[in-house]
Amino acid sequence: MGLQTKVELQKELNVQVANWSVLYTKLHQHHWYVKGPFFFTLHEKFEELYDEAADVVDEIAERLLAIGGKPVSTLKEFSETSTLAESTEKLSATEMVRSLVEDYSQINTQLRSLAEHADELGDTVTHDIAIGLTEKIEKHLWMLTAYLSE
């Protein structure tokens, strides 16, 4: 694969800003609406994850600014740019976790691609951010998948 342009890398970063913003909102929704025997565990876990998502949005947006990009920053832009589906219905606790596994899996795949493209451009900072996030996501995926294994 040939070298990507800086503009293409900025587009990939904006997808991440949008995806993590949608994920942040989805995690809040899950936090508010989770019910059942695992309420206390999931309520706390969803809060931990949306706090992390907020930090990730800020980190990626600031990286975009540092390399001359313009992060998406409105709800309309998040909706138009994100590859994640918004959660529009009330889900069971298990369905919430299953949807998060799907979202984190998608983000993880995109981050691996982002890391590769950043490496091709010699952008070690963006590469390191993407790799660091994949490490966190893989741990989340392991834990969320373990929750689903009964």
CYANA upper distance limits for C-alpha pairs under 8 A (distance plus 0.5 A):
  2 GLY  CA    120 GLU  CA      8.38
  3 LEU  CA    117 HIS  CA      7.73
  3 LEU  CA    120 GLU  CA      6.07
  3 LEU  CA    121 LEU  CA      6.69
  4 GLN  CA      8 GLU  CA      6.84
  4 GLN  CA      9 LEU  CA      7.42
  4 GLN  CA    117 HIS  CA      6.75
  4 GLN  CA    120 GLU  CA      7.57
  4 GLN  CA    121 LEU  CA      7.09
  5 THR  CA      9 LEU  CA      6.93
  5 THR  CA    121 LEU  CA      7.98
  6 LYS  CA     10 GLN  CA      6.70
  6 LYS  CA    121 LEU  CA      8.13
  7 VAL  CA     11 LYS  CA      6.80
  7 VAL  CA     69 GLY  CA      8.36
  8 GLU  CA     12 GLU  CA      6.90
  9 LEU  CA     13 LEU  CA      6.77
  9 LEU  CA    114 LEU  CA      7.75
  9 LEU  CA    117 HIS  CA      7.54
  9 LEU  CA    118 ALA  CA      7.45
 10 GLN  CA     14 ASN  CA      6.69
 10 GLN  CA     64 LEU  CA      6.91
 10 GLN  CA     69 GLY  CA      6.44
 11 LYS  CA     15 VAL  CA      6.85
 12 GLU  CA     16 GLN  CA      7.00
 12 GLU  CA    114 LEU  CA      7.12
 13 LEU  CA     17 VAL  CA      6.83
 13 LEU  CA     60 ILE  CA      7.22
 13 LEU  CA     61 ALA  CA      8.27
 13 LEU  CA     64 LEU  CA      7.25
 13 LEU  CA     71 PRO  CA      8.49
 13 LEU  CA    114 LEU  CA      8.21
 14 ASN  CA     18 ALA  CA      6.63
 14 ASN  CA     61 ALA  CA      8.17
 14 ASN  CA     64 LEU  CA      8.30
 14 ASN  CA     71 PRO  CA      6.27
 14 ASN  CA     72 VAL  CA      6.66
 14 ASN  CA     81 THR  CA      7.85
 15 VAL  CA     19 ASN  CA      6.42
 15 VAL  CA     81 THR  CA      6.23
 15 VAL  CA     82 SER  CA      6.09
 15 VAL  CA     83 THR  CA      7.74
 16 GLN  CA     20 TRP  CA      6.43
 16 GLN  CA     57 VAL  CA      8.20
 16 GLN  CA     60 ILE  CA      7.88
 16 GLN  CA     82 SER  CA      8.09
 16 GLN  CA    107 ILE  CA      8.07
 17 VAL  CA     21 SER  CA      6.62
 17 VAL  CA     56 VAL  CA      8.48
 17 VAL  CA     57 VAL  CA      5.76
 17 VAL  CA     60 ILE  CA      6.84
 17 VAL  CA     61 ALA  CA      6.90
 17 VAL  CA     71 PRO  CA      7.57
 17 VAL  CA     72 VAL  CA      7.45
 17 VAL  CA     78 PHE  CA      8.20
 18 ALA  CA     22 VAL  CA      6.70
 18 ALA  CA     72 VAL  CA      7.40
 18 ALA  CA     77 GLU  CA      7.95
 18 ALA  CA     78 PHE  CA      4.92
 18 ALA  CA     79 SER  CA      7.73
 18 ALA  CA     81 THR  CA      6.42
 18 ALA  CA     82 SER  CA      5.33
 19 ASN  CA     23 LEU  CA      6.50
 19 ASN  CA     78 PHE  CA      7.78
 19 ASN  CA     81 THR  CA      8.32
 19 ASN  CA     82 SER  CA      5.33
 19 ASN  CA     83 THR  CA      6.93
 19 ASN  CA     84 LEU  CA      6.49
 19 ASN  CA    107 ILE  CA      8.02
 20 TRP  CA     24 TYR  CA      6.41
 20 TRP  CA     53 ALA  CA      6.28
 20 TRP  CA     54 ALA  CA      8.07
 20 TRP  CA     56 VAL  CA      7.58
 20 TRP  CA     57 VAL  CA      6.46
 21 SER  CA     25 THR  CA      6.93
 21 SER  CA     53 ALA  CA      7.72
 21 SER  CA     54 ALA  CA      7.85
 21 SER  CA     57 VAL  CA      7.05
 21 SER  CA     78 PHE  CA      7.40
 22 VAL  CA     26 LYS  CA      6.65
 22 VAL  CA     78 PHE  CA      7.47
 22 VAL  CA     79 SER  CA      8.17
 22 VAL  CA     82 SER  CA      7.72
 22 VAL  CA     84 LEU  CA      7.53
 22 VAL  CA     85 ALA  CA      8.45
 22 VAL  CA     86 GLU  CA      7.15
 23 LEU  CA     27 LEU  CA      6.46
 23 LEU  CA     50 TYR  CA      8.10
 23 LEU  CA     53 ALA  CA      7.62
 23 LEU  CA     84 LEU  CA      8.20
 23 LEU  CA    103 ASP  CA      8.16
 24 TYR  CA     28 HIS  CA      6.79
 24 TYR  CA     49 LEU  CA      8.36
 24 TYR  CA     50 TYR  CA      5.45
 24 TYR  CA     51 ASP  CA      8.35
 24 TYR  CA     53 ALA  CA      5.99
 24 TYR  CA     54 ALA  CA      7.04
 25 THR  CA     29 GLN  CA      6.76
 25 THR  CA     50 TYR  CA      8.21
 26 LYS  CA     30 HIS  CA      6.70
 26 LYS  CA     86 GLU  CA      7.32
 26 LYS  CA     87 SER  CA      6.70
 27 LEU  CA     31 HIS  CA      6.50
 27 LEU  CA     46 PHE  CA      6.14
 27 LEU  CA     47 GLU  CA      7.77
 27 LEU  CA     49 LEU  CA      7.52
 27 LEU  CA     50 TYR  CA      6.08
 28 HIS  CA     32 TRP  CA      6.71
 28 HIS  CA     46 PHE  CA      7.55
 28 HIS  CA     47 GLU  CA      7.57
 28 HIS  CA     50 TYR  CA      7.00
 29 GLN  CA     33 TYR  CA      6.60
 30 HIS  CA     34 VAL  CA      5.99
 30 HIS  CA     43 HIS  CA      8.21
 30 HIS  CA     46 PHE  CA      7.33
 30 HIS  CA     96 MET  CA      7.09
 31 HIS  CA     42 LEU  CA      7.82
 31 HIS  CA     43 HIS  CA      5.44
 31 HIS  CA     44 GLU  CA      8.10
 31 HIS  CA     46 PHE  CA      5.83
 31 HIS  CA     47 GLU  CA      6.84
 32 TRP  CA     43 HIS  CA      7.98
 33 TYR  CA     90 LYS  CA      7.86
 34 VAL  CA     39 PHE  CA      6.50
 34 VAL  CA     42 LEU  CA      7.74
 34 VAL  CA     43 HIS  CA      7.11
 34 VAL  CA     91 LEU  CA      8.47
 34 VAL  CA     92 SER  CA      7.54
 34 VAL  CA     93 ALA  CA      6.20
 35 LYS  CA     39 PHE  CA      5.68
 35 LYS  CA     92 SER  CA      7.79
 35 LYS  CA     93 ALA  CA      6.96
 36 GLY  CA     93 ALA  CA      7.64
 38 PHE  CA     42 LEU  CA      6.51
 38 PHE  CA     93 ALA  CA      8.25
 39 PHE  CA     43 HIS  CA      6.11
 40 PHE  CA     44 GLU  CA      6.71
 41 THR  CA     45 LYS  CA      6.69
 42 LEU  CA     46 PHE  CA      6.34
 42 LEU  CA     93 ALA  CA      8.39
 43 HIS  CA     47 GLU  CA      6.93
 44 GLU  CA     48 GLU  CA      6.84
 45 LYS  CA     49 LEU  CA      6.70
 46 PHE  CA     50 TYR  CA      6.64
 47 GLU  CA     51 ASP  CA      6.63
 48 GLU  CA     52 GLU  CA      6.82
 49 LEU  CA     53 ALA  CA      6.62
 50 TYR  CA     54 ALA  CA      6.69
 51 ASP  CA     55 ASP  CA      7.04
 52 GLU  CA     56 VAL  CA      6.74
 53 ALA  CA     57 VAL  CA      6.70
 54 ALA  CA     58 ASP  CA      6.95
 55 ASP  CA     59 GLU  CA      6.67
 56 VAL  CA     60 ILE  CA      6.57
 57 VAL  CA     61 ALA  CA      6.47
 58 ASP  CA     62 GLU  CA      6.50
 59 GLU  CA     63 ARG  CA      6.72
 60 ILE  CA     64 LEU  CA      6.67
 61 ALA  CA     65 LEU  CA      6.82
 61 ALA  CA     70 LYS  CA      8.35
 61 ALA  CA     71 PRO  CA      5.89
 62 GLU  CA     66 ALA  CA      6.63
 63 ARG  CA     67 ILE  CA      6.91
 63 ARG  CA    126 THR  CA      7.76
 64 LEU  CA     68 GLY  CA      6.88
 64 LEU  CA     69 GLY  CA      5.29
 64 LEU  CA     70 LYS  CA      6.84
 64 LEU  CA     71 PRO  CA      6.75
 65 LEU  CA     69 GLY  CA      5.44
 65 LEU  CA     70 LYS  CA      6.40
 65 LEU  CA     71 PRO  CA      7.53
 72 VAL  CA     77 GLU  CA      6.23
 72 VAL  CA     78 PHE  CA      7.06
 73 SER  CA     77 GLU  CA      7.02
 73 SER  CA     78 PHE  CA      7.48
 74 THR  CA     78 PHE  CA      6.65
 75 LEU  CA     79 SER  CA      6.61
 76 LYS  CA     80 GLU  CA      6.66
 77 GLU  CA     81 THR  CA      6.38
 78 PHE  CA     82 SER  CA      6.13
 84 LEU  CA    103 ASP  CA      7.00
 91 LEU  CA     95 GLU  CA      6.06
 91 LEU  CA     96 MET  CA      6.33
 92 SER  CA     96 MET  CA      6.65
 93 ALA  CA     97 VAL  CA      6.89
 94 THR  CA     98 ARG  CA      6.61
 94 THR  CA    148 LEU  CA      7.40
 95 GLU  CA     99 SER  CA      6.56
 96 MET  CA    100 LEU  CA      6.83
 97 VAL  CA    101 VAL  CA      6.79
 97 VAL  CA    144 LEU  CA      6.85
 97 VAL  CA    147 TYR  CA      8.47
 97 VAL  CA    148 LEU  CA      7.96
 98 ARG  CA    102 GLU  CA      6.97
 98 ARG  CA    144 LEU  CA      8.32
 98 ARG  CA    145 THR  CA      8.42
 98 ARG  CA    148 LEU  CA      7.92
 99 SER  CA    103 ASP  CA      6.73
100 LEU  CA    104 TYR  CA      6.40
100 LEU  CA    144 LEU  CA      8.38
101 VAL  CA    105 SER  CA      6.43
101 VAL  CA    141 LEU  CA      6.50
101 VAL  CA    144 LEU  CA      7.06
101 VAL  CA    145 THR  CA      7.50
102 GLU  CA    106 GLN  CA      6.73
103 ASP  CA    107 ILE  CA      6.70
104 TYR  CA    108 ASN  CA      6.41
104 TYR  CA    137 ILE  CA      6.88
104 TYR  CA    140 HIS  CA      8.45
104 TYR  CA    141 LEU  CA      7.40
105 SER  CA    109 THR  CA      6.80
105 SER  CA    137 ILE  CA      8.46
105 SER  CA    141 LEU  CA      7.88
106 GLN  CA    110 GLN  CA      6.86
107 ILE  CA    111 LEU  CA      6.53
108 ASN  CA    112 ARG  CA      6.77
108 ASN  CA    133 LEU  CA      8.47
108 ASN  CA    134 THR  CA      6.16
108 ASN  CA    137 ILE  CA      7.07
108 ASN  CA    138 GLU  CA      8.16
109 THR  CA    113 SER  CA      7.00
110 GLN  CA    114 LEU  CA      6.61
111 LEU  CA    115 ALA  CA      6.53
111 LEU  CA    130 ALA  CA      5.84
111 LEU  CA    131 ILE  CA      7.75
111 LEU  CA    133 LEU  CA      8.05
111 LEU  CA    134 THR  CA      7.09
112 ARG  CA    116 GLU  CA      6.80
112 ARG  CA    130 ALA  CA      7.37
112 ARG  CA    131 ILE  CA      7.55
112 ARG  CA    134 THR  CA      7.72
113 SER  CA    117 HIS  CA      6.70
114 LEU  CA    118 ALA  CA      6.50
114 LEU  CA    127 HIS  CA      7.67
114 LEU  CA    130 ALA  CA      7.13
115 ALA  CA    119 ASP  CA      6.57
115 ALA  CA    126 THR  CA      7.44
115 ALA  CA    127 HIS  CA      4.87
115 ALA  CA    128 ASP  CA      7.81
115 ALA  CA    130 ALA  CA      5.85
115 ALA  CA    131 ILE  CA      6.84
116 GLU  CA    120 GLU  CA      6.78
116 GLU  CA    127 HIS  CA      7.67
117 HIS  CA    121 LEU  CA      6.91
117 HIS  CA    127 HIS  CA      8.48
118 ALA  CA    122 GLY  CA      6.67
118 ALA  CA    123 ASP  CA      5.46
118 ALA  CA    124 THR  CA      7.29
118 ALA  CA    126 THR  CA      6.52
118 ALA  CA    127 HIS  CA      5.71
119 ASP  CA    123 ASP  CA      6.21
119 ASP  CA    124 THR  CA      6.72
119 ASP  CA    127 HIS  CA      6.35
123 ASP  CA    127 HIS  CA      6.73
124 THR  CA    128 ASP  CA      6.45
125 VAL  CA    129 ILE  CA      6.72
126 THR  CA    130 ALA  CA      6.71
127 HIS  CA    131 ILE  CA      6.69
128 ASP  CA    132 GLY  CA      6.43
129 ILE  CA    133 LEU  CA      6.71
130 ALA  CA    134 THR  CA      6.78
131 ILE  CA    135 GLU  CA      6.93
132 GLY  CA    136 LYS  CA      7.17
133 LEU  CA    137 ILE  CA      6.61
134 THR  CA    138 GLU  CA      6.46
135 GLU  CA    139 LYS  CA      7.05
136 LYS  CA    140 HIS  CA      6.88
137 ILE  CA    141 LEU  CA      6.52
138 GLU  CA    142 TRP  CA      6.64
139 LYS  CA    143 MET  CA      6.80
140 HIS  CA    144 LEU  CA      6.46
141 LEU  CA    145 THR  CA      6.29
142 TRP  CA    146 ALA  CA      6.56
143 MET  CA    147 TYR  CA      6.78
144 LEU  CA    148 LEU  CA      7.03
145 THR  CA    149 SER  CA      6.92
146 ALA  CA    150 GLU  CA      8.46
